[in-house]
């Protein structure tokens, strides 16, 4: 049995930087037409020159001319019309808003999202047709952070009705209705949020490789999000939020937040959709929805999956980087990429 996917996109991806970039970029470049690359490096990618330089490093690491890194700018109060206009003219159509301190690399994020200067930036983004992606969490109790951020999404969606807003890595079932309520609000879903719950982090032995932000939530949340993905809901696209960290940094006392899923994304999704008799919807979820929501091209890139066993590596690494443990390390799936 074979499954063909044309022009799949990953609309939320962390590639880090060299040497990590060189170790992980190939997993996405090989099987996706493009990916929206997050700008939360240190220092953040907050201007056109940094974004273009980062894009060159990504393309060099990928070694694949059929893959397009979709670049984004880290939103700070320093952004202005001139910078956004130059970025848009250079093909950069995304800005990413991080609430300060909410997640990895958010130290330079926004403290007061509804502050006048931030709203000025968003007004310009609306005028230029730039897309706003948001890590939507407050700094409250960890299981309520996403829900507590709903009022911000509502305010921005209402204030800027022509601004396309993306609710990144949606994780709470209560957020689905919010996305459906506003015409200009869309969302991405990850593999881990539609398959795992908090039990996978702390239900038995502590598993730091399933620790991420926003945190995995209840089985009710997981199941509701899974149904949205399986139905290929028109307002939701696939965004992996694949976020590699060295094994030592995941398994230490501080435990870095982030799940590395890039090596297994499409086989895992195929198995899930197959098990629920929804294989016919997978291409819409990983390709058509992104093309329509973000106005991305349908490319000639075709990925073929075959019904055969595929075992996830226990770790990846090499001469330039030490061990990185992927999600579902050592697990065997029933679908694999066709070589």
C-alpha positions as CSV (number, residue, x, y, z in Angstrom):
1,X,0.0,0.0,0.0
2,X,1.3,3.4,-0.9
3,X,0.4,7.0,0.0
4,X,1.4,10.0,-2.1
5,X,1.6,13.6,-0.7
6,X,2.2,16.5,-2.9
7,X,3.9,19.6,-1.6
8,X,3.6,19.1,2.2
9,X,4.5,22.0,4.5
10,X,5.6,22.2,8.1
11,X,4.3,25.5,9.3
12,X,6.2,25.7,12.6
13,X,9.8,24.5,12.8
14,X,12.9,25.1,15.0
15,X,16.2,24.4,13.3
16,X,18.4,26.2,15.9
17,X,21.8,27.1,14.4
18,X,25.1,25.6,13.5
19,X,26.1,22.9,14.5
20,X,22.6,21.7,15.5
21,X,21.2,23.2,12.3
22,X,23.6,21.0,10.2
23,X,22.5,17.9,12.1
24,X,18.7,18.3,11.9
25,X,17.8,20.4,8.8
26,X,18.0,17.4,6.4
27,X,15.1,15.6,8.1
28,X,12.7,18.4,7.1
29,X,14.2,19.4,3.8
30,X,14.0,15.8,2.5
31,X,10.3,15.4,3.0
32,X,8.7,18.9,3.0
33,X,8.4,21.6,0.3
34,X,8.9,24.2,2.9
35,X,8.7,25.1,6.5
36,X,8.1,28.2,8.6
37,X,11.3,28.6,10.6
38,X,11.1,30.2,14.0
39,X,13.4,33.2,14.8
40,X,14.1,32.5,18.5
41,X,17.8,32.2,18.2
42,X,20.3,33.9,20.5
43,X,20.4,36.7,19.5
44,X,17.0,36.6,17.9
45,X,16.4,37.0,14.2
46,X,14.8,40.4,14.5
47,X,15.9,42.2,11.3
48,X,16.1,41.5,7.5
49,X,19.9,41.1,7.4
50,X,19.9,38.4,10.2
51,X,17.0,36.6,8.5
52,X,18.6,36.5,5.1
53,X,21.9,35.3,6.6
54,X,20.1,32.6,8.6
55,X,18.3,31.5,5.4
56,X,21.6,31.0,3.7
57,X,22.9,28.9,6.5
58,X,19.7,26.8,6.4
59,X,19.9,26.2,2.6
60,X,23.6,25.2,3.0
61,X,22.7,22.8,5.7
62,X,19.8,21.3,3.7
63,X,21.7,20.8,0.5
64,X,18.3,20.5,-1.3
65,X,17.1,23.1,-3.8
66,X,13.6,21.8,-3.6
67,X,13.1,22.9,0.0
68,X,12.1,26.5,0.8
69,X,12.7,27.9,4.3
70,X,10.0,30.4,5.1
71,X,11.6,33.0,7.2
72,X,10.1,35.1,10.0
73,X,11.1,38.1,12.1
74,X,11.1,38.1,15.9
75,X,8.7,40.8,16.9
76,X,10.1,43.5,19.1
77,X,9.2,47.1,19.7
78,X,12.1,48.1,17.5
79,X,10.3,46.9,14.4
80,X,9.0,49.7,12.2
81,X,7.3,50.2,8.9
82,X,10.6,50.6,6.9
83,X,12.0,47.3,8.3
84,X,8.8,45.4,7.7
85,X,8.4,46.8,4.2
86,X,11.9,45.8,3.3
87,X,11.3,42.3,4.7
88,X,8.1,41.9,2.8
89,X,9.8,43.0,-0.4
90,X,12.5,40.4,0.3
91,X,9.9,37.6,0.6
92,X,9.6,37.5,4.3
93,X,5.9,37.6,5.2
94,X,5.9,36.4,8.8
95,X,6.5,38.0,12.2
96,X,6.5,35.9,15.4
97,X,5.3,37.3,18.7
98,X,6.7,35.7,21.9
99,X,5.3,36.8,25.2
100,X,8.5,37.5,27.2
101,X,9.6,34.5,29.2
102,X,6.9,32.1,27.9
103,X,9.2,29.6,26.2
104,X,12.7,28.8,24.8
105,X,14.3,31.9,23.4
106,X,11.6,34.3,24.5
107,X,13.8,36.5,26.7
108,X,13.6,39.3,24.1
109,X,9.9,38.9,23.7
110,X,7.1,41.3,24.3
111,X,6.2,42.2,27.9
112,X,3.0,44.1,27.2
113,X,1.4,42.8,24.1
114,X,-1.3,45.5,23.9
115,X,1.1,48.3,24.5
116,X,0.8,51.2,21.9
117,X,4.2,50.5,20.3
118,X,3.4,46.8,19.7
119,X,0.0,47.7,18.3
120,X,1.7,50.1,15.9
121,X,3.8,47.3,14.6
122,X,0.7,45.1,14.1
123,X,-1.0,48.0,12.3
124,X,1.8,48.1,9.8
125,X,1.8,44.3,9.5
126,X,-1.9,44.5,8.6
127,X,-1.3,47.2,6.0
128,X,1.5,45.3,4.4
129,X,-0.2,41.9,4.5
130,X,2.4,40.3,6.8
131,X,1.2,37.3,8.8
132,X,1.4,37.3,12.6
133,X,2.3,34.1,14.4
134,X,1.8,34.0,18.1
135,X,3.0,31.7,20.9
136,X,-0.2,32.2,22.8
137,X,0.5,31.7,26.5
138,X,0.3,33.8,29.7
139,X,2.7,33.4,32.6
140,X,0.0,31.9,34.8
141,X,-0.6,28.4,36.0
142,X,0.9,26.1,33.4
143,X,-2.3,24.2,32.5
144,X,-4.3,27.4,32.1
145,X,-1.8,29.6,30.2
146,X,-3.3,29.0,26.8
147,X,-6.8,29.7,27.9
148,X,-5.7,32.8,29.8
149,X,-4.3,34.1,26.5
150,X,-7.7,33.9,24.7
151,X,-8.6,37.5,25.5
152,X,-5.4,38.7,23.8
153,X,-6.2,36.7,20.6
154,X,-9.8,38.1,20.7
155,X,-8.6,41.7,21.1
156,X,-6.1,41.4,18.3
157,X,-8.4,39.6,15.9
158,X,-11.1,42.3,16.5
159,X,-8.7,45.3,16.4
160,X,-7.0,44.1,13.2
161,X,-9.6,42.3,11.1
162,X,-7.4,42.3,8.0
163,X,-4.4,40.9,9.9
164,X,-4.0,37.1,9.5
165,X,-3.2,35.7,12.9
166,X,-1.9,32.2,13.6
167,X,-2.5,30.5,16.9
168,X,0.7,28.4,17.1
169,X,0.8,24.8,18.4
170,X,-2.7,25.0,19.8
171,X,-2.9,22.6,22.8
172,X,-6.2,23.2,24.7
173,X,-9.6,21.9,23.5
174,X,-11.1,25.2,24.6
175,X,-9.0,27.1,22.0
176,X,-10.8,25.3,19.0
177,X,-14.0,27.4,19.3
178,X,-11.9,30.6,19.6
179,X,-10.2,29.9,16.2
180,X,-13.6,29.1,14.7
181,X,-15.1,32.4,16.0
182,X,-12.8,34.8,14.1
183,X,-12.4,34.9,10.4
184,X,-8.8,36.1,10.5
185,X,-7.6,33.6,13.2
186,X,-6.1,30.3,12.2
187,X,-4.0,27.6,14.0
188,X,-1.3,25.0,13.7
189,X,-1.4,21.5,15.3
190,X,1.6,19.4,16.3
191,X,2.1,15.7,16.2
192,X,2.8,15.5,19.9
193,X,-0.3,17.5,21.0
194,X,-2.6,15.2,19.0
195,X,-1.1,12.0,20.2
196,X,0.2,12.6,23.8
197,X,-1.0,13.9,27.1
198,X,0.6,15.0,30.4
199,X,0.6,11.3,31.4
200,X,3.4,10.8,28.9
201,X,5.5,13.4,30.7
202,X,4.9,12.6,34.4
203,X,2.4,9.7,34.5
204,X,5.0,7.1,35.2
205,X,8.7,7.8,35.3
206,X,9.6,11.4,34.4
207,X,10.1,11.6,30.6
208,X,11.9,14.9,29.7
209,X,11.8,14.1,26.0
210,X,8.1,14.8,26.1
211,X,8.4,18.1,27.9
212,X,7.5,21.0,25.8
213,X,5.8,24.4,25.8
214,X,2.9,24.7,25.6
215,X,2.8,21.6,27.9
216,X,1.0,18.5,26.9
217,X,-2.5,18.6,28.5
218,X,-5.3,16.2,29.3
219,X,-6.6,13.2,27.3
220,X,-9.7,15.3,26.6
221,X,-7.5,18.0,25.0
222,X,-5.5,15.5,23.0
223,X,-8.6,13.7,21.6
224,X,-10.3,16.9,20.6
225,X,-7.3,18.1,18.8
226,X,-6.9,14.8,17.1
227,X,-10.4,15.0,15.7
228,X,-9.7,18.4,14.3
229,X,-6.6,17.1,12.6
230,X,-8.3,13.9,11.3
231,X,-11.1,16.0,9.8
232,X,-8.5,18.3,8.1
233,X,-10.4,21.3,9.5
234,X,-10.0,24.1,7.1
235,X,-8.7,26.6,9.7
236,X,-5.9,24.3,11.0
237,X,-2.6,23.3,9.3
238,X,0.2,21.1,10.3
239,X,3.1,22.7,12.2
240,X,5.4,20.2,13.9
241,X,7.1,22.6,16.5
242,X,10.0,20.1,16.2
243,X,12.5,21.6,18.6
244,X,15.8,19.8,19.1
245,X,17.9,20.0,22.2
246,X,21.0,18.0,23.2
247,X,20.2,15.0,25.3
248,X,22.3,16.3,28.1
249,X,20.2,19.5,28.2
250,X,16.9,17.6,28.2
251,X,17.9,15.2,31.0
252,X,19.5,17.7,33.3
253,X,17.8,19.4,36.3
254,X,16.5,22.3,34.3
255,X,15.1,20.1,31.5
256,X,15.0,22.2,28.3
257,X,11.5,22.5,26.8
258,X,11.1,21.1,23.2
259,X,10.2,17.9,21.4
260,X,12.3,16.8,18.4
261,X,10.0,15.1,15.9
262,X,11.4,15.9,12.5
263,X,12.7,12.4,11.6
264,X,9.4,10.7,11.9
265,X,6.6,13.2,11.2
266,X,5.0,11.9,8.1
267,X,5.2,8.1,8.9
268,X,3.7,8.8,12.4
269,X,0.9,10.9,10.9
270,X,0.2,8.3,8.3
271,X,-0.1,5.6,10.9
272,X,-2.5,7.8,13.0
273,X,-4.7,8.7,10.0
274,X,-4.7,5.1,8.8
275,X,-5.7,3.8,12.2
276,X,-8.7,6.1,12.2
277,X,-9.6,5.4,8.5
278,X,-8.9,9.0,7.5
279,X,-5.9,8.6,5.2
280,X,-7.8,10.5,2.5
281,X,-7.5,13.6,4.7
282,X,-3.8,13.6,5.5
283,X,-2.8,15.5,2.3
284,X,-5.2,18.3,3.2
285,X,-3.9,18.5,6.7
286,X,-0.2,18.6,5.8
287,X,-0.4,20.3,2.3
288,X,-3.6,21.8,1.1
289,X,-4.5,23.8,4.2
290,X,-1.1,25.4,4.5
291,X,-1.2,26.3,0.8
292,X,-4.6,28.0,1.1
293,X,-4.1,29.7,4.5
294,X,-0.6,31.1,3.8
295,X,-1.0,31.5,0.0
296,X,1.9,29.1,-0.6
297,X,2.7,27.5,-3.9
298,X,1.8,23.9,-4.8
299,X,5.2,22.6,-5.8
300,X,6.3,19.6,-7.7
301,X,7.7,17.9,-4.6
302,X,6.0,14.5,-4.0
303,X,6.6,12.4,-0.9
304,X,5.6,8.7,-1.1
305,X,4.9,6.7,2.0
306,X,4.8,2.9,1.9
307,X,3.1,0.5,4.3
308,X,6.2,-1.1,5.8
309,X,7.9,-1.0,9.1
310,X,10.0,2.0,10.1
311,X,11.9,2.1,13.4
312,X,12.7,5.5,14.9
313,X,16.4,5.9,15.9
314,X,17.3,5.9,19.5
315,X,19.2,9.2,18.9
316,X,20.8,11.2,16.2
317,X,24.2,12.8,16.2
318,X,27.6,12.8,14.6
319,X,31.0,14.4,14.5
320,X,29.6,17.9,14.9
321,X,27.0,17.3,17.6
322,X,26.3,15.0,20.4
323,X,23.1,13.0,21.0
324,X,19.6,14.3,20.3
325,X,16.8,12.0,21.2
326,X,13.7,12.1,18.9
327,X,10.1,11.7,19.9
328,X,9.1,8.0,20.0
329,X,12.7,6.9,20.1
330,X,13.0,3.2,19.3
331,X,9.4,2.8,18.4
332,X,8.4,1.0,15.2
333,X,5.7,2.5,12.9
334,X,3.8,0.7,10.1
335,X,4.5,3.4,7.5
336,X,7.9,4.5,6.1
337,X,9.2,6.9,3.5
338,X,9.8,5.4,0.1
339,X,13.4,5.7,-0.8
